[in-house]
Amino acid sequence: MNLALMAGLLLAYTGMLGLCLGLERYYKQLKQPAPAPVVLRALRCAGWMALVASYACCVQAWGTAMGSVAWFGNLSLAALALVFMLPYTPRLLVLLAGSSWVVLGIAAIG
C-alpha cells in the first residue's frame, strides 16, 4: 500500500479523534478530569489541521479528482471506526492513534 494513502487514513483517524476529544463530554469518557477550554480548542484545531493534511496526502497519492473521493472514503472509514469503538474502549482509541504512527514510521523505513 502506498505510504501517502496510509498516512492519509491515519491523519483522517487522528483528525476525527481530535475533533471528538475536543468536546468535553467525549474527553470525560477517558476518565480524565474536565480539561481547560484552551485544551479543548487546541484539540479541535489539531483535528482540523490533521484533516487538511489528510486531504493533502490523498491528493498527492491520487490527484485532485480521485484524491477528493478517496479523502471522503478515508473520513467515512475513520469516523465509523471511531463511532463503533468510542462507547466501549475510549482509551484504546488514543492508544491506537499513537501506535499506528509508529507502525507507519517503521513501514516508511523498511
MDTraj code that builds the backbone (N, CA, C; nanometers):
import mdtraj as md
import numpy as np

residues = "MET ASN LEU ALA LEU MET ALA GLY LEU LEU LEU ALA TYR THR GLY MET LEU GLY LEU CYS LEU GLY LEU GLU ARG TYR TYR LYS GLN LEU LYS GLN PRO ALA PRO ALA PRO VAL VAL LEU ARG ALA LEU ARG CYS ALA GLY TRP MET ALA LEU VAL ALA SER TYR ALA CYS CYS VAL GLN ALA TRP GLY THR ALA MET GLY SER VAL ALA TRP PHE GLY ASN LEU SER LEU ALA ALA LEU ALA LEU VAL PHE MET LEU PRO TYR THR PRO ARG LEU LEU VAL LEU LEU ALA GLY SER SER TRP VAL VAL LEU GLY ILE ALA ALA ILE GLY".split()
xyz = np.array([
    [0.0846, -0.1181, 0.0000],
    [0.0000, 0.0000, 0.0000],
    [0.0892, 0.1245, 0.0000],
    [0.0470, 0.2237, -0.0683],
    [0.1208, 0.3487, -0.0785],
    [0.1261, 0.4182, 0.0584],
    [0.2431, 0.4701, 0.0940],
    [0.2577, 0.5357, 0.2242],
    [0.1732, 0.6621, 0.2347],
    [0.1542, 0.7316, 0.1250],
    [0.0705, 0.8521, 0.1285],
    [-0.0742, 0.8170, 0.1597],
    [-0.1211, 0.7033, 0.1083],
    [-0.2575, 0.6612, 0.1377],
    [-0.2719, 0.6185, 0.2833],
    [-0.1723, 0.5468, 0.3343],
    [-0.1759, 0.5063, 0.4749],
    [-0.1697, 0.6285, 0.5657],
    [-0.0840, 0.7233, 0.5307],
    [-0.0748, 0.8456, 0.6107],
    [-0.2048, 0.9244, 0.6034],
    [-0.2691, 0.9257, 0.4874],
    [-0.3970, 0.9948, 0.4742],
    [-0.5043, 0.9333, 0.5633],
    [-0.5077, 0.8007, 0.5692],
    [-0.6054, 0.7342, 0.6552],
    [-0.5746, 0.7589, 0.8024],
    [-0.4488, 0.7520, 0.8398],
    [-0.4122, 0.7771, 0.9797],
    [-0.4376, 0.9219, 1.0191],
    [-0.4109, 1.0133, 0.9284],
    [-0.4401, 1.1540, 0.9580],
    [-0.5902, 1.1779, 0.9698],
    [-0.6683, 1.1094, 0.8876],
    [-0.8140, 1.1228, 0.8983],
    [-0.8623, 1.0695, 1.0329],
    [-0.8078, 0.9561, 1.0749],
    [-0.8461, 0.8996, 1.2047],
    [-0.8022, 0.9915, 1.3185],
    [-0.6802, 1.0414, 1.3104],
    [-0.6297, 1.1304, 1.4147],
    [-0.7094, 1.2601, 1.4180],
    [-0.7445, 1.3121, 1.3017],
    [-0.8244, 1.4343, 1.2961],
    [-0.9631, 1.4154, 1.3546],
    [-1.0265, 1.3042, 1.3199],
    [-1.1581, 1.2759, 1.3766],
    [-1.1492, 1.2560, 1.5274],
    [-1.0428, 1.1920, 1.5734],
    [-1.0243, 1.1735, 1.7168],
    [-1.0020, 1.3070, 1.7865],
    [-0.9261, 1.3961, 1.7233],
    [-0.9049, 1.5285, 1.7809],
    [-1.0338, 1.6080, 1.7895],
    [-1.1156, 1.5998, 1.6855],
    [-1.2443, 1.6694, 1.6894],
    [-1.3366, 1.6089, 1.7944],
    [-1.3305, 1.4787, 1.8087],
    [-1.4147, 1.4118, 1.9079],
    [-1.3705, 1.4484, 2.0493],
    [-1.2411, 1.4418, 2.0761],
    [-1.1914, 1.4734, 2.2095],
    [-1.1949, 1.6227, 2.2378],
    [-1.2180, 1.7026, 2.1365],
    [-1.2326, 1.8457, 2.1556],
    [-1.3655, 1.8837, 2.2194],
    [-1.4534, 1.7872, 2.2341],
    [-1.5793, 1.8082, 2.3045],
    [-1.5656, 1.7518, 2.4456],
    [-1.6099, 1.8286, 2.5423],
    [-1.5867, 1.7938, 2.6826],
    [-1.6494, 1.6599, 2.7220],
    [-1.7665, 1.6307, 2.6706],
    [-1.8327, 1.5071, 2.7131],
    [-1.7605, 1.3829, 2.6638],
    [-1.6962, 1.3896, 2.5475],
    [-1.6201, 1.2751, 2.4994],
    [-1.4832, 1.2682, 2.5657],
    [-1.4278, 1.3826, 2.5986],
    [-1.2999, 1.3852, 2.6693],
    [-1.3153, 1.3213, 2.8067],
    [-1.4274, 1.3448, 2.8717],
    [-1.4518, 1.2872, 3.0042],
    [-1.4661, 1.1356, 2.9998],
    [-1.4964, 1.0788, 2.8835],
    [-1.5062, 0.9337, 2.8720],
    [-1.3715, 0.8656, 2.8904],
    [-1.2641, 0.9416, 2.8770],
    [-1.1306, 0.8858, 2.9002],
    [-1.0991, 0.8750, 3.0488],
    [-1.1964, 0.9052, 3.1335],
    [-1.1814, 0.9046, 3.2793],
    [-1.0783, 1.0075, 3.3244],
    [-1.0782, 1.1198, 3.2561],
    [-0.9907, 1.2308, 3.2891],
    [-1.0757, 1.3442, 3.3461],
    [-1.0153, 1.4307, 3.4266],
    [-1.0915, 1.5474, 3.4728],
    [-1.1231, 1.6401, 3.3553],
    [-1.2200, 1.7239, 3.3756],
    [-1.2608, 1.8171, 3.2696],
    [-1.1440, 1.9071, 3.2320],
    [-1.1113, 1.9145, 3.1043],
    [-0.9965, 1.9959, 3.0619],
    [-1.0319, 2.1442, 3.0559],
    [-0.9292, 2.2242, 3.0471],
    [-0.9485, 2.3681, 3.0306],
    [-1.0017, 2.3950, 2.8896],
    [-1.0739, 2.5028, 2.8713],
    [-1.1243, 2.5354, 2.7372],
    [-1.0128, 2.5519, 2.6334],
    [-0.8956, 2.5935, 2.6783],
    [-0.7830, 2.6075, 2.5850],
    [-0.7422, 2.4716, 2.5299],
    [-0.7452, 2.3693, 2.6130],
    [-0.7096, 2.2337, 2.5688],
    [-0.8123, 2.1826, 2.4675],
    [-0.9375, 2.2077, 2.4942],
    [-1.0411, 2.1645, 2.4005],
    [-1.0274, 2.2349, 2.2657],
    [-0.9988, 2.3651, 2.2703],
    [-0.9783, 2.4399, 2.1463],
    [-0.8563, 2.3892, 2.0712],
    [-0.7495, 2.3564, 2.1436],
    [-0.6280, 2.3048, 2.0805],
    [-0.6537, 2.1684, 2.0158],
    [-0.7310, 2.0837, 2.0813],
    [-0.7650, 1.9533, 2.0230],
    [-0.8479, 1.9690, 1.8959],
    [-0.9440, 2.0603, 1.8989],
    [-1.0247, 2.0834, 1.7780],
    [-0.9405, 2.1401, 1.6649],
    [-0.8519, 2.2323, 1.6978],
    [-0.7640, 2.2915, 1.5956],
    [-0.6704, 2.1859, 1.5371],
    [-0.6139, 2.1027, 1.6232],
    [-0.5262, 1.9951, 1.5755],
    [-0.6040, 1.8954, 1.4910],
    [-0.7283, 1.8695, 1.5280],
    [-0.8110, 1.7795, 1.4481],
    [-0.8364, 1.8329, 1.3081],
    [-0.8673, 1.9618, 1.2984],
    [-0.8892, 2.0214, 1.1660],
    [-0.7614, 2.0234, 1.0843],
    [-0.6494, 2.0511, 1.1486],
    [-0.5219, 2.0507, 1.0741],
    [-0.4883, 1.9103, 1.0248],
    [-0.5182, 1.8083, 1.1047],
    [-0.4938, 1.6712, 1.0610],
    [-0.5836, 1.6338, 0.9440],
    [-0.7071, 1.6819, 0.9438],
    [-0.7962, 1.6534, 0.8311],
    [-0.7494, 1.7217, 0.7034],
    [-0.6981, 1.8429, 0.7157],
    [-0.6435, 1.9123, 0.5978],
    [-0.5193, 1.8387, 0.5469],
    [-0.4345, 1.7928, 0.6385],
    [-0.3165, 1.7166, 0.5976],
    [-0.3561, 1.5836, 0.5342],
    [-0.4636, 1.5242, 0.5835],
    [-0.5139, 1.4008, 0.5240],
    [-0.5584, 1.4244, 0.3799],
    [-0.6250, 1.5362, 0.3581],
    [-0.6667, 1.5701, 0.2217],
    [-0.5449, 1.5889, 0.1313],
    [-0.4422, 1.6543, 0.1832],
    [-0.3208, 1.6756, 0.1039],
    [-0.2544, 1.5427, 0.0679],
    [-0.2536, 1.4479, 0.1609],
    [-0.1952, 1.3165, 0.1317],
    [-0.2746, 1.2429, 0.0246],
    [-0.4065, 1.2504, 0.0317],
    [-0.4892, 1.1830, -0.0683],
    [-0.4731, 1.2468, -0.2062],
    [-0.4642, 1.3780, -0.2105],
    [-0.4445, 1.4461, -0.3387],
    [-0.3067, 1.4141, -0.3957],
    [-0.2066, 1.4029, -0.3103],
    [-0.0726, 1.3681, -0.3565],
    [-0.0706, 1.2271, -0.4149],
    [-0.1431, 1.1354, -0.3533],
    [-0.1406, 0.9967, -0.3991],
    [-0.2269, 0.9734, -0.5222],
    [-0.3408, 1.0412, -0.5339],
    [-0.4372, 1.0109, -0.6379],
    [-0.4619, 1.1243, -0.7368],
    [-0.4193, 1.2429, -0.7082],
    [-0.4564, 1.3566, -0.7910],
    [-0.5790, 1.4242, -0.7301],
    [-0.6164, 1.5376, -0.7867],
    [-0.7220, 1.6179, -0.7246],
    [-0.8587, 1.5505, -0.7294],
    [-0.8982, 1.4993, -0.8433],
    [-1.0333, 1.4448, -0.8566],
    [-1.0513, 1.3177, -0.7733],
    [-0.9664, 1.2193, -0.7944],
    [-0.9790, 1.0940, -0.7207],
    [-0.9338, 1.1086, -0.5761],
    [-0.8425, 1.2014, -0.5505],
    [-0.7972, 1.2247, -0.4134],
    [-0.9088, 1.2760, -0.3245],
    [-0.9948, 1.3606, -0.3814],
    [-1.1087, 1.4100, -0.3042],
    [-1.2047, 1.2969, -0.2694],
    [-1.2281, 1.2091, -0.3632],
    [-1.3160, 1.0942, -0.3385],
    [-1.2526, 1.0008, -0.2354],
    [-1.1222, 0.9753, -0.2498],
    [-1.0523, 0.8897, -0.1542],
    [-1.0519, 0.9527, -0.0154],
    [-1.0432, 1.0851, -0.0092],
    [-1.0436, 1.1530, 0.1204],
    [-1.1779, 1.1343, 0.1904],
    [-1.2868, 1.1478, 0.1173],
    [-1.4183, 1.1248, 0.1781],
    [-1.4334, 0.9795, 0.2233],
    [-1.3763, 0.8869, 0.1473],
    [-1.3772, 0.7468, 0.1906],
    [-1.2971, 0.7275, 0.3178],
    [-1.1795, 0.7913, 0.3259],
    [-1.0982, 0.7836, 0.4473],
    [-1.1702, 0.8443, 0.5665],
    [-1.2355, 0.9579, 0.5449],
    [-1.3117, 1.0208, 0.6533],
    [-1.4233, 0.9293, 0.7018],
    [-1.4920, 0.8667, 0.6095],
    [-1.6010, 0.7772, 0.6473],
    [-1.5498, 0.6571, 0.7253],
    [-1.4406, 0.5989, 0.6793],
    [-1.3838, 0.4834, 0.7473],
    [-1.3319, 0.5198, 0.8859],
    [-1.2660, 0.6335, 0.8972],
    [-1.2132, 0.6769, 1.0270],
    [-1.3271, 0.7091, 1.1238],
    [-1.4295, 0.7763, 1.0763],
    [-1.5425, 0.8103, 1.1634],
    [-1.6183, 0.6851, 1.2056],
    [-1.6319, 0.5898, 1.1166],
    [-1.7010, 0.4659, 1.1503],
    [-1.6254, 0.3893, 1.2588],
    [-1.4946, 0.3799, 1.2449],
    [-1.4145, 0.3120, 1.3472],
    [-1.4252, 0.3850, 1.4807],
    [-1.4221, 0.5148, 1.4754],
    [-1.4306, 0.5947, 1.5976],
    [-1.5667, 0.5796, 1.6659],
    [-1.6720, 0.5824, 1.5890],
    [-1.8067, 0.5734, 1.6454],
    [-1.8317, 0.4361, 1.7062],
    [-1.7817, 0.3311, 1.6433],
    [-1.8045, 0.1977, 1.6974],
    [-1.7193, 0.1690, 1.8211],
    [-1.6016, 0.2295, 1.8299],
    [-1.5122, 0.1993, 1.9419],
    [-1.5302, 0.2932, 2.0605],
    [-1.5796, 0.4119, 2.0394],
    [-1.5872, 0.5120, 2.1460],
    [-1.6696, 0.4678, 2.2672],
    [-1.7857, 0.4078, 2.2517],
    [-1.8621, 0.3713, 2.3721],
    [-1.7989, 0.2582, 2.4537],
    [-1.7206, 0.1734, 2.3885],
    [-1.6700, 0.0543, 2.4561],
    [-1.5263, 0.0678, 2.5046],
    [-1.4399, 0.1224, 2.4228],
    [-1.2981, 0.1300, 2.4578],
    [-1.2418, 0.2679, 2.4238],
    [-1.2767, 0.3705, 2.4997],
    [-1.2295, 0.5048, 2.4649],
    [-1.0781, 0.5214, 2.4802],
    [-1.0174, 0.4554, 2.5768],
    [-0.8725, 0.4690, 2.5929],
    [-0.7964, 0.3996, 2.4803],
    [-0.8535, 0.2933, 2.4277],
    [-0.7902, 0.2227, 2.3168],
    [-0.7828, 0.3099, 2.1919],
    [-0.8768, 0.4012, 2.1766],
    [-0.8757, 0.4920, 2.0616],
    [-0.7487, 0.5751, 2.0580],
    [-0.7105, 0.6291, 2.1725],
    [-0.5903, 0.7122, 2.1803],
    [-0.4658, 0.6264, 2.1621],
    [-0.4650, 0.5080, 2.2217],
    [-0.3514, 0.4177, 2.2064],
    [-0.3355, 0.3747, 2.0610],
    [-0.4459, 0.3472, 1.9954],
    [-0.4421, 0.3075, 1.8545],
    [-0.3883, 0.4198, 1.7661],
    [-0.4294, 0.5418, 1.7956],
    [-0.3815, 0.6558, 1.7161],
    [-0.2307, 0.6734, 1.7329],
    [-0.1817, 0.6599, 1.8538],
    [-0.0377, 0.6766, 1.8769],
    [0.0449, 0.5634, 1.8202],
    [-0.0001, 0.4400, 1.8408],
    [0.0788, 0.3260, 1.7939],
    [0.0752, 0.3119, 1.6422],
    [-0.0296, 0.3562, 1.5786],
    [-0.0362, 0.3437, 1.4316],
    [0.0677, 0.4334, 1.3641],
    [0.1015, 0.5467, 1.4274],
    [0.2061, 0.6315, 1.3696],
    [0.3417, 0.5648, 1.3807],
    [0.3638, 0.4873, 1.4851],
    [0.4885, 0.4126, 1.4981],
    [0.4977, 0.3074, 1.3884],
    [0.3880, 0.2377, 1.3645],
    [0.3854, 0.1353, 1.2587],
    [0.4098, 0.1999, 1.1218],
    [0.3506, 0.3149, 1.0964],
    [0.3730, 0.3848, 0.9697],
    [0.5196, 0.4266, 0.9552],
    [0.5796, 0.4724, 1.0629],
    [0.7214, 0.5075, 1.0573],
    [0.8096, 0.3881, 1.0262],
    [0.7778, 0.2738, 1.0852],
    [0.8545, 0.1514, 1.0569],
    [0.8339, 0.1086, 0.9121],
    [0.7125, 0.1220, 0.8610],
    [0.6864, 0.0884, 0.7213],
    [0.7589, 0.1803, 0.6259],
    [0.7738, 0.3064, 0.6646],
    [0.8441, 0.4015, 0.5779],
    [0.9938, 0.3721, 0.5731],
    [1.0484, 0.3261, 0.6843],
    [1.1909, 0.2935, 0.6872],
    [1.2207, 0.1662, 0.6102],
    [1.1340, 0.0671, 0.6269],
    [1.1583, -0.0642, 0.5673],
    [1.1171, -0.0792, 0.4279],
])
top = md.Topology()
chain = top.add_chain()
for i, resn in enumerate(residues, 1):
    res = top.add_residue(resn, chain, resSeq=i)
    for name in ("N", "CA", "C"):
        top.add_atom(name, md.element.get_by_symbol(name[0]), res)
traj = md.Trajectory(xyz[None], top)
